[in-house]
Amino acid sequence: MRLQITYNEPIPQFDDDRNRTDVMTEFTVIANNEEERQAHDTAIRNPDRGIVIIEEWHEIPPSIDDLIAKLETIDRKSVRPMRAIMKGVGTDEDTERLATLEQQAEDIREQIHELDA
């Protein structure tokens, strides 16, 4: 799960005479898990920073690279049960595991196709 928040924060700018002007600057933060989200949230919601939230935390879809990494993980998880089945010592659990992994891979391939279209 990846989450994103977008906000404006006043960033001080100084002219040649050292006069300060706060320029509202837009930032986007991505958190890859709940722990990161909480850490960012604590910093962002500090009232002393003058931050204005533009868009609250929301889930963002995975990138194609993320999906390809998931497919590679599925491939690695498939090796042991496939090897057992090929050797003739596979169990029903091995067969079920491969079916589950193949369904996950199929779902991910569909997501990649949708993103790539």
N, C-alpha and C positions, 0 to 999 in steps of 0.2 A: 504494500500500500504506500503510495507516494501522495503527499499532501502539499498544497501550495497556498500561500497567502500573498496578497499584494497590498502594499501600503505606501503612503507618502511620509517622508520624514524631512523636517527642516534641516538643511545643511548650510552652515554659515559660509558666506562669500564675503570677501573684503575687497574694497576698491583701493585705488592708489593712496587715498588719504586715510586708510585703515578704518573706514566706515563699514560696519557690518550690516549685511542683509541676509536674512534666512531665505534660501531658495528651496521650495518644496520639491523633493526629488523622489521619483517612484522607484521602489525596490520590490523584487519578487523573491521569496524564500521558498525553497523546497525542502521538505522533511521526508526522510525515507522510512521513518517509523514513529511510533507514538512518543518515545523518549525524546527524539530530536524535535518533534512538534512542540512538546511541553517546554523544552529549553528555549526554543525560538520565541514561543509565546510569552514566556516570562520576560524576555528582553524587550520584545516589541511592545508589550502592554505596560511598560514602565511609564508612569504619567509624566515624569520629568523630561522625556524625550520629545514630546509634542507630536507624536505619530498619529496620523489619520489613516484608518483602515479603509482601503478601497474595495477589496474583495476578501471576504472571510476565508478561512481554511476550507478547501474542497479537494476531493480526490482528483488526481490527474491520471490519464491513461498511460500505460507503460509505453516506452519508445520501442522502435523496432529492435534496437540493440538489446534492450531488456528482454524482449520476447525471444530473441535468438539465444541469449544466455540461458533462458529457461529451457529451451529445446535442447541445448547442450547438456544441461543437468539431467533432463529426462533420458537422453541417450546414455549417459554414464550409469544411471540407475537401472537401465534395461539390460546391461551386460550380464550381470550375474544370473538373473532368472533365465535369460536366453541361453546362456552357456549350459546351465543345468538341463534345460529342455533338450538342447542339441545332443547332450551326452546321454540322454535317456534316463536321467535321474531327477527330472523336474517334477514338482508336485503341483497339485491343483492351485496352491497358493502362488506358485511361480507363474502359472498361466493367468490367474486373475490379476496378478501384479502387472504383467505385461499388457493385458487388456486395459487396465486403468491408466497406465502410462501412455499407451497409444491414444486413448481418448483425450487425455490432457494435451498431448502433442497435436492432435487434430484441432482442438479448440484454439491452441496458440497459433497454428498455421492459418486458421481462419482470421484471427485478429491481425496477423501480419498482412494477409491479403487485403483486409479492409483498410489498414493504414497505408499500404503501398499503392492502393488504387487512386 
